[in-house]
Amino acid sequence: MIDTADVTNIELQAAREAAGLYQHQVARQLHVSEDTVSRWERGESMPTSEQVDKMEKLYRAPGLWYGWMRYHDKPFRDRFPEEPA
């Protein structure tokens, strides 16, 4: 399970590696380039919430989407100030 309090680009990479996947495999599943996945993991660009949702399923990493949204989306953080039970 992902620490839902703080999901950054570093956690995206860690979740992918924990799932035993390579960037090119993720890129193929998400219909993006390998360079795009690399940029996400380096923090140079950000995936959409829909792409993070797909990563959560692909990586089998419960909490990835919620943590990403809490860290990167102020309206979401304002609406849901607490972590889910």
C-alpha positions in Angstrom: 0.0 0.0 0.0 1.1 3.5 -0.8 1.5 6.2 1.9 -1.4 8.3 0.7 -0.2 11.4 2.5 2.6 12.2 0.0 2.7 10.7 -3.5 5.2 12.6 -5.7 7.1 11.6 -8.9 9.5 9.6 -6.7 6.7 7.5 -5.4 5.4 6.9 -8.9 8.8 5.5 -9.9 9.0 3.4 -6.7 5.5 2.0 -7.3 6.4 1.0 -10.8 9.6 -0.7 -9.7 7.9 -2.5 -6.9 5.5 -3.9 -9.5 8.4 -5.2 -11.5 7.6 -3.1 -14.6 9.8 -1.2 -16.9 9.0 2.3 -18.3 8.4 0.9 -21.8 5.8 -1.5 -20.4 3.9 1.2 -18.6 4.1 3.5 -21.6 2.5 0.8 -23.8 -0.3 0.2 -21.3 -1.1 3.9 -20.9 -0.7 4.7 -24.6 2.1 7.2 -24.1 5.8 7.3 -25.0 8.5 5.9 -22.8 9.9 9.4 -22.6 6.6 10.6 -21.2 6.8 8.1 -18.3 10.4 9.0 -17.7 9.4 12.7 -17.5 6.7 11.9 -15.0 9.1 10.0 -12.8 11.7 12.8 -13.0 9.1 15.4 -12.1 9.4 17.3 -15.4 5.7 16.8 -16.3 2.6 15.4 -14.6 0.3 12.6 -15.6 -3.4 13.2 -15.5 -5.5 11.9 -12.7 -6.9 9.3 -15.1 -3.4 8.1 -15.9 -2.5 7.9 -12.2 -5.7 5.9 -11.7 -4.6 3.5 -14.4 -1.1 3.3 -12.8 -2.7 2.4 -9.5 -4.4 -0.6 -11.1 -1.4 -1.6 -13.2 1.0 -1.4 -10.3 -1.5 -3.0 -7.9 -0.7 0.0 -5.6 -3.8 0.9 -3.6 -3.8 4.5 -2.5 -1.6 5.8 -5.3 -4.3 7.8 -7.0 -5.6 9.3 -3.7 -2.1 10.2 -2.5 -1.3 11.8 -5.9 -4.5 13.9 -5.8 -3.8 14.9 -2.2 -0.4 16.1 -3.1 -1.0 17.7 -6.5 -4.6 18.9 -6.5 -5.5 21.7 -4.1 -9.3 21.6 -4.8 -9.2 17.9 -4.0 -7.2 18.5 -0.8 -9.6 21.2 0.3 -12.6 18.9 -0.4 -11.0 15.9 1.3 -8.8 17.2 4.1 -8.5 13.8 5.8 -7.1 10.5 4.6 -9.7 7.8 4.0 -10.3 5.3 6.8 
